[in-house]
Amino acid sequence: MQHNYLHTFRLIVEGLKEPLEFQMFHELDDVADVTDSFVKYVARTEDDFLPLGTTGAVRASKVIHVLHVKVEKAVPEPDA
């Protein structure tokens, strides 16, 4: 799968005052399709944790709202 686009979601998490942002690479730029895929991923994850970068995570079962914030073209990694 080519990770051509970076999607950013805003998550409302039960028990937290502020929303959190979650970024996910995807091959498509279609917001509706990617949002649907992400919501299903969160539902399947249930009691596992969603990583929030390298410094945190949130229990997926505590996510009560998902909002797609933006999509941008991913910058390709240079060949090693």
C-alpha angles and dihedrals in degrees: 000000000000113000096215100152136043114216122195121205129188112220126201107208125197110249097020123104096208130050118247128221123229123191124204132179116223138172093234133063093203103121096200094049095045093045089052090050092048094049090050089049090053091048092050091048091060107157096009122095129258111221116237100199117295097312107055152010139201130213106254094219089064094059106108102169135027124194125181106228106178148335126214136177110267118239108239116240114244116253112260 
